[in-house]
Amino acid sequence: DRTPCPDTWEHGVQNLGCLGVDVNTLEVVLRQKCLSWQASGFLARHGLDESFMHFAILLHACTLQSPEVVRPVNRFFSTDERMRIDSPEVANNRIQKPLTLKLKELFDQGHTQVFYLKVEAGMHFMKGVDVAIERLPSTFVYSGPDLLYRGIKHVYGDFEERFAMGKIIIWYTLKSVTDSRGLMEDPEFC
């Protein structure tokens, strides 16, 4: 709740480079999408006011595969990845040497500022996405089947208990779901 919502989509993405996002390419892609939507009246066709453009562009950023946005942000907020020395950001030379150290080493060596910059960049982006979702009109609220599926590759020994029907599950990063059970049998997604 203390994280401020970015006042523009540019402010929402500008610092994601520290998480491995190609911000230069991202800004070009998002600017092009913004211009395209303005020219075509995209928001109005979907019952949204032009003032929602900033939020619509942040939501669009979440759908991109190139450049990736959600995966690097989620990777950082995943404890296992955040603690790894061989994370993809390191392998792709996207971050400076001090960030390749384990989290404890970062703190021990006084690199807390780098860690907090990464947290701030990710939280600022996610706050914009959260507010965008909250501000969508009710016509965007999912009203399909009560059962949704999320493909996971990790095997839990207590799967039935952990994911029992009716149990509330909290995800600490952005996730996607589907109402198509058949998609769960596609190895591309699970």
N, C-alpha and C positions, 0 to 999 in steps of 0.2 A: 504493500500500500504506500510505502514511502518513496517508491521509485516514480519520478515524474514521467508523465506521458510526453513523448516527443511532440513538438508543435508542428513539425512537418515530417514527411516520410524521409526526406534527406537527413534530418537529424536522427531519425530512428535507425538508419543504416550506416551513418558516417564512420562509426568507430568499430564496425564489425571486422575490420581487417586484422585486428589483434586475435581474432578467433579463427582466422584462416579463410575468411570470405574475401573473394576478389571484388572489393568495393568499387573500383573504377568501372569494371564491366557491369556490375550490378546497377550502378547509377545510370549508365547508358541505357541498359535494358528497361529500367523502370521509367526513365524519362520518355523513352519511345512508347511504352505502354500508356503512360499518362496522356501523351499527345494523341495517340490513337483513340483512346476512350473519349477524350474531349471532342475530337472531330466526329466521332460516330454517335455521340449521345448515349454511350453505353450505360452510364449510371442512371440517367432518366428512364431508359428502357427497363431497368430493373427496380424502379421505384425509389431510387436514391438521389438525393440532392447533390449538386456539384460540390458542396462543402464536405462531402464524404470522400472526395477523391484521395486525400491524404491517407485515410484509413484503408480505402480500397487498394491502394498501391502497396501498403504494408502487407495486407492479406495476400495480394498477388505474389509478393516476394516469397511467401511461404510455399508457393506452388512450384517455384523454379527448380529445375534440375541443373541448369547452367546459367549463371553460376549458382552453386549450391548455397543456400542460406540456412535452412533449418537444421540440416545435418551437422554443420560445424558448431552452431549454437548449442544444439542438444548434446553434442559430444563433450563440450566443455562442462556442461552441467551434470553429466553422468560421472559419478564419483570414480568409477573404474578408469574411464578415459582421462579424466583430469589428473589422475595420479601416475599415468603411464609416461615413461620417458620416450617410448617409440610411437607416440601418437601421430596421426596422419599429418598434422600441421608441421611436426618436426621433420617427418620423412619428405615433405614437399618444400622444405626450407622456407616456410611461410612465417616463421616467428624467430625471434632472436635467441641466441644460445641460452641465456638465463632461464627462458621459459621451457627448456627441455628438461629441466630438473624436476624431481618429484616435488609435490606440494610442500612436504615437510622441509625439504632442502631450500625451497624458495623462502619459506618463513625464517628458517635458521640463518640464511645468508642475507636477510633484509630485503628480499624482493617482494614484500607484501604489496607494494604499490602496483606492480605488474599484475598480480593476481586480482586485485581490486579493480583495476582498469578493465580486465576481461569480464569480471562479474558485472560491472557497471554497463559495459557495452551490450552484453547479452540481455541484461534485465531491462535496459532502456528499449531495445527492440521488442522484447516480449511484452512489455507494458503497452506499447503501441498496438500490438496485435490483440492483446486482451481487451483493450478499450474498443478497438475496431469491432471485435466480435460482440461485445456488450451493446454497441450502438446500432447493430444491424436491426432492421425492422423485423417484426414477428414473422413476416413471410419467409424469412431465411432460417427460422427455427426448424430443426429436423422434426418431422412428424411421421416418420415411417415406422417400420416394425420396432418393437421394444428391444429386440435382440440385435446387438451389433457385434462385429467381429474385429479383432486386432491380431494380426499375425505376429508371432514371436518365435525366435529361433532358440531362445534359451529354454532349457527344460527344467521345470521346477519339480522337486520331489513331492511337494505338497500342493500340486496344481489344483486339485479339486477343492481343497480347503481355501487356498489363496484366492481363487477366482470363482467362488460359489455364486450361483444365481442370486441376484438381489444385493450382493455385497458391494459396497462403495469402493471403487478403486481410484486412487489418486496418482496422477502422472505429474512429475515435476518438470517435464519438458513437453514441447509440442508433439502431439501424436496424431495419427490418422486412424480412422476406423472405416468399416464398410458394412453394409447390410447384406452383402452377397457371400453366402457361405461357400459357394463354388470358388471364389477368389482365394479362399484359405487353402485350397488344394493345389493352387498354382505355385510351383516352386520359385517362380520369379518374385513372389510376394512373401513367401514364408520360408 
